[in-house]
Amino acid sequence: MEQLTTYGVALVPVIIGLSELLKRFGLPNRLIPLAAMAMGLFFSFFYLAPGEPKQAILLGVVLGLSAVGLFSGTKNTIMSRRE
């Protein structure tokens, strides 16, 4: 899990940014979490843990869920301030 603390944390905002780009290019909002999970798995398989599929799956799921949670939490905080 050392890779997650050093490189993976920096990938979460990258995944959020790429998810926002996909949304602006027309990807429906309901598919954004799936896209974030796919990107998390992609980055973990090819960057964080190449050749270690079990670790790559775990890291990818953590990255994807972290990105979706951070995005959702930020969005909910901003929306609650407007009310």
N, C-alpha and C positions, 0 to 999 in steps of 0.2 A: 504493500500500500504506500510505499515511499513515493512512487511516481505520482500518486494522486495529490499528495501534499505539495510537491514541488511544481509540477507542470499542470496537473489536472485542474487545480483551482483557477489557474489563468485561462483555462479553456471554457469555463462556465460562461463568462461574459462574451466570449467569441461565439458560443452556441446561441446565446440570447440574441446577439446581433444578427447572426445568420437567420435565425428564426423570424426576426422582425423583417428582414429583407424578403424572405419567402412570403410572409404575410402581405407585404406591400406589392409583391408581384402576383397576388391573387390566390394564394393558398388559403383555403377556408380555415377560420379560427379553430374549428374542431380538430383539424389535422396537425396543428402546430405542436402539440405534445408528442405526437408520433414522430414528427420530423426531428424534434429535439432529441428524442431517444435514438433515432437512427444516426444522427450526427455524433452523439456521444459514443455509440458503438463503433462508428467509423473511426473517430479519433483514437479510441482506445485500442482498436485492433491494429491500426497502422502507425500509431505514434507512441502511445504509452506502453503497450504490452504486446508487441509483435511476437508471434511464436508461442504465446501463452494464452490459449483461448479461454480458459476458465477465469483467469485474472482479467482478461480483456472484457469479458461479458460483465463481470462485477463492476469494473471501473466504468464501463460504458453506461450501465444502468444508473450508477451513482451520478455520473456527469449529466445525463439526460434529465433525471429527476431533479437534480439540483438546479439546473437551468430553468426548468418549468416552474419549480417552486419559487425561485428568486423572481422570475418574471411575474408570476401570479401575485406574489406577496407585494411587490412594488406597485403593480397595477391596482390592487385592492386598497393599498394605503393611499394612493393618489385619489382614487375615486371616493374614499370615505372622507377625505378632507374637503371635497367639493360640496358635500351635502350639508 
